[in-house]
Amino acid sequence: MMYTIIDVETSGTSNRITEISIFKYDGKQIVDEFTSLVNPEVIIPVYITSLTGIDNVMVANAPTFSEIAADVLAITEDTTFVAHNVNFDYNVIRNEFKALDIDFNRKKLCTIRLSRKLIPGHKSYSLGKLCAALHIDIVGRHRARGDAEATVVLFEMLLQKEGAETVFNDFLKKTSKEATLPSHLPTSVFNNLSDKAGIYYFKNKKGKILYIGKAKNIKKRVLSHFYSKAQKSLDLCRETSDIDFELSGSELIAFLMEDAAIKQHYPEFNVVSKRAPKAYAIFSYEDRKGITHLAYNTLKATPNALQTFSTIADCRQYLEKMCTEFELCPKFCHLQEAVTQCSHYKITTCKGVCCDTETVNDYNARVTAAITYITESKQDLVLKQKGRNAQEEAFVLIKKNVYLGYGFVDKSEQITTPEDLENFLIPQKDNLDVQKILRTVLRV
């Protein structure tokens, strides 16, 4: 079998190649080499230069990737792509080809995963530390040629290990997940993941939580991260060394557990979910003519909020519902602005307070009824859910439209009233994200 052992240096965040080194290896010796600086066509940040020594001046007259693409294709053709943390190097190169509208597909082997299998027991499998432990010299650390050459020596060692042929063949099978899993993630950790509903935690080598997700099938959802070619997923997988999980029983409780966990840990890869959502609210006030208005604004700017929402659209939709049910005027519910008389395309039930054909007192009486409905029609709900196992049931508890949390109850327990459930409640904080989750379920 023919292998190409490869290392690339990149521009950092933009992940454009600044240097590439490829050694073609026939299982016994190096038979060809291609090494080149590459003009990434972006600015190389200072922190990358301090790591690799490659600066903007060095690559100014270097070929662009499009100019060396044919050389890379030729030397890697009909070979197995080998690298230390192969998914990183492979996807960087594949993305460079994708920008040129060229498909790049090669079989892959990862020397980190091979090393974990064939030479277990090392504290670290980073190239520098592993090579130091194995007494492999790296001439030019963090330069493509130096790192690739050291990887060749490591690869030769791995080929000579007992059982190497079986391990290599297993890793190269199309059904094998070894080339798909993050390089630093032990296969046993992935194999131990559940195929049930719950949340999962991606962690780095220090145990820091990087990302929290939810799923109906944890194992299947986690695997989808490894197949993703999105840059965020590639960065996440490169740092992942462990994955933990918690079962939820149902998808709804998984949603709620995920929201609480993200707000507790604020993982760096959960950018959108950890943002504090902007809240909006409906309130009432009386104008100079004595007419009671229903209006909406941001929650911070709202005096005595009657009901809160996550978007202005939700506010308007709710006000349209109130207008229809209580025959209110769209103008005085702020569904129409800068008009003397209402002429809403959908709501035609206004009795004429806006054009003086109805008294203010009669109109305000209906507004008062609407306000009473809004404030007093809040529900107490127990949402029964599937438990985490056959002997268990789960629930979500809501009182007066306020989410209190969820819980799990053994089926042998005697539960006769909602108050009995409070002994099993795992208390949680209510927030706009939770309200949005529950509103979807309740269709409110």
Secondary structure, 3 states (H helix, E strand, C coil): CCEEEEEEEECCCCCCEEEEEEEEECCCCEEEEEEEECECCCCCCHHHHHHHCCCHHHHCCCCEHHHHHHHHHHHHCCCEEEECCHHHHHHHHHHHHHHCCCCCCCEEEEHHHHHHHHCCCCCCCCHHHHHHHCCCCCCCCCCHHHHHHHHHHHHHHHHHCCCHHHHHHHHHCCCCCCCCCCCCCCHHHHHCCCCCCEEEEEECCCCCEEEEEEECCHHHHHHHHHHCCCHHHHHHHHHCCEEEEEECCCHHHHHHHHHHHHHHHCCCCCCCCCCCCCCEEEEEEECCCCCEEEEEEEHHHCCCCCEEECCHHHHHHHHHHHHHHHCCCCHHHCCCCCCCCCCCCCCCCCCCHHHCCCCHHHHHHHHHHHHHHHHHCCCCEEEEEECCCCCEEEEEEEECCEEEEEEEEECCCCCCCHHHHHHHEEECCCCHHHHHHHHHHHCC
